[in-house]
Amino acid sequence: MILKKLSIFFIILFYPLNAYALENKILVKVNNTIITSVDIFKETQYLIAINKDIKKLSKNKIFDIAKNSLIRKTIKQNEIAKYNNTKNLDEKFTNQLIKTNAIKLGFNSIDDFQKHLMSYDLDLKDLKDRLSTTVLWNDLIVKKYSNK
């Protein structure tokens, strides 16, 4: 019995464990909004989830793409907040946008798409936020520059 316990103890003690931690640093500041390394990691996950070809790029290139994407998204959100801070999109409209995007990506149902997103530690709320930012940004641009 003692030999069994000692064996288990040594196995646990010397078993190689791979423990990884993502250090959270502030990398970019856009106006008063900060972008951290964790934000860029999450953006990388999002980009890979919606475009498998990104995995073919080098890690540095993926990092740069994710960082630039987050900077653009932050700028858009800040501008939307300046001009239009109370308008939200209709839930049916955002659900239709998600369904359209899921079909474009080759998924047969929203559930399949949601499972795919979950495998990258994302959810539909993340996608809804992105889509609403894009739609509100496009609306702002049209309103602002339609006369010119």
C-alpha positions as CSV (number, residue, x, y, z in Angstrom):
1,M,0.0,0.0,0.0
2,I,2.8,2.4,0.9
3,L,4.6,1.5,-2.3
4,K,1.4,2.3,-4.3
5,K,1.1,5.7,-2.6
6,L,4.8,6.6,-3.2
7,S,4.4,5.6,-6.8
8,I,1.4,7.9,-7.3
9,F,3.2,10.7,-5.4
10,F,6.3,10.4,-7.7
11,I,4.2,10.2,-10.8
12,I,2.3,13.3,-9.9
13,L,5.5,15.1,-8.8
14,F,7.5,14.4,-11.9
15,Y,4.8,14.2,-14.5
16,P,5.5,16.9,-17.1
17,L,2.8,19.4,-17.0
18,N,2.5,22.1,-19.7
19,A,1.2,25.2,-18.0
20,Y,0.8,28.3,-20.1
21,A,-0.2,31.7,-19.0
22,L,-1.0,34.7,-21.2
23,E,0.6,37.8,-19.8
24,N,-1.7,40.8,-20.0
25,K,0.1,43.9,-21.1
26,I,-1.2,47.2,-22.5
27,L,0.0,47.3,-26.0
28,V,-1.9,50.2,-27.7
29,K,-3.9,53.1,-26.5
30,V,-6.6,54.6,-28.9
31,N,-7.9,57.8,-27.4
32,N,-8.9,56.7,-23.9
33,T,-9.4,53.0,-24.8
34,I,-6.6,50.5,-24.2
35,I,-5.9,47.4,-26.1
36,T,-4.2,44.6,-24.2
37,S,-2.4,41.5,-25.2
38,V,-5.4,39.5,-24.1
39,D,-7.7,41.5,-26.4
40,I,-5.4,40.8,-29.3
41,F,-5.4,37.1,-28.4
42,K,-9.2,37.1,-28.4
43,E,-9.2,39.0,-31.7
44,T,-6.8,36.4,-33.2
45,Q,-9.2,33.6,-32.1
46,Y,-12.1,35.5,-33.7
47,L,-10.2,36.0,-37.0
48,I,-9.2,32.3,-37.1
49,A,-12.7,31.2,-36.4
50,I,-14.2,33.2,-39.3
51,N,-11.3,32.6,-41.8
52,K,-9.3,29.4,-41.7
53,D,-6.7,30.7,-44.2
54,I,-5.3,33.0,-41.5
55,K,-3.7,30.0,-39.8
56,K,-1.4,29.7,-42.8
57,L,0.2,33.0,-42.0
58,S,3.1,33.5,-39.5
59,K,2.3,34.3,-35.9
60,N,3.8,37.8,-36.3
61,K,1.6,38.5,-39.3
62,I,-1.5,37.2,-37.5
63,F,-0.6,39.4,-34.5
64,D,-0.3,42.5,-36.7
65,I,-3.6,41.8,-38.4
66,A,-5.4,41.3,-35.1
67,K,-3.9,44.4,-33.6
68,N,-4.8,46.5,-36.6
69,S,-8.3,45.0,-36.6
70,L,-8.8,45.9,-33.0
71,I,-7.5,49.5,-33.5
72,R,-10.0,50.0,-36.4
73,K,-12.8,48.5,-34.3
74,T,-12.0,50.7,-31.4
75,I,-11.9,53.8,-33.6
76,K,-15.2,52.9,-35.1
77,Q,-16.8,52.3,-31.7
78,N,-15.5,55.7,-30.4
79,E,-16.9,57.5,-33.4
80,I,-20.2,55.8,-33.2
81,A,-20.4,56.7,-29.5
82,K,-19.8,60.4,-30.4
83,Y,-22.5,60.7,-32.9
84,N,-25.0,58.0,-32.0
85,N,-24.8,56.7,-28.4
86,T,-28.4,55.5,-28.0
87,K,-29.2,53.6,-31.2
88,N,-29.1,49.8,-31.0
89,L,-29.9,47.3,-33.7
90,D,-33.0,45.2,-33.8
91,E,-32.5,41.7,-32.4
92,K,-34.2,40.1,-35.4
93,F,-31.9,42.0,-37.7
94,T,-28.7,41.0,-35.9
95,N,-29.9,37.4,-35.8
96,Q,-30.5,37.5,-39.6
97,L,-27.0,38.9,-40.1
98,I,-25.5,36.1,-38.0
99,K,-27.5,33.5,-40.0
100,T,-26.3,35.0,-43.2
101,N,-22.7,35.0,-42.1
102,A,-23.0,31.4,-40.8
103,I,-24.3,30.3,-44.2
104,K,-21.5,32.2,-46.0
105,L,-19.0,30.3,-43.8
106,G,-20.5,27.0,-44.8
107,F,-22.6,26.1,-41.7
108,N,-26.0,24.6,-42.0
109,S,-27.4,25.9,-38.8
110,I,-26.9,28.5,-36.1
111,D,-26.2,25.8,-33.6
112,D,-23.3,24.4,-35.7
113,F,-21.9,27.9,-36.1
114,Q,-22.3,28.5,-32.3
115,K,-20.4,25.3,-31.6
116,H,-17.7,26.3,-34.0
117,L,-17.4,29.7,-32.2
118,M,-17.3,28.0,-28.8
119,S,-14.4,25.9,-29.9
120,Y,-12.5,29.1,-30.2
121,D,-13.8,30.4,-26.8
122,L,-16.2,32.8,-28.5
123,D,-19.9,33.2,-28.4
124,L,-22.7,34.7,-30.5
125,K,-22.6,37.9,-28.3
126,D,-19.1,38.6,-29.5
127,L,-20.3,38.3,-33.1
128,K,-23.4,40.4,-32.5
129,D,-21.3,43.2,-31.1
130,R,-19.0,43.1,-34.1
131,L,-21.9,43.1,-36.6
132,S,-23.7,45.9,-34.8
133,T,-20.5,48.0,-34.8
134,T,-20.1,47.4,-38.5
135,V,-23.7,48.2,-39.3
136,L,-23.7,51.3,-37.1
137,W,-20.4,52.5,-38.6
138,N,-21.7,52.1,-42.2
139,D,-24.9,53.9,-41.2
140,L,-22.8,56.8,-39.7
141,I,-20.6,57.0,-42.8
142,V,-23.7,57.2,-45.1
143,K,-25.3,59.8,-43.0
144,K,-22.2,61.9,-42.7
145,Y,-21.1,61.8,-46.3
146,S,-24.2,61.2,-48.3
147,N,-24.4,64.8,-49.2
148,K,-20.9,65.0,-50.6
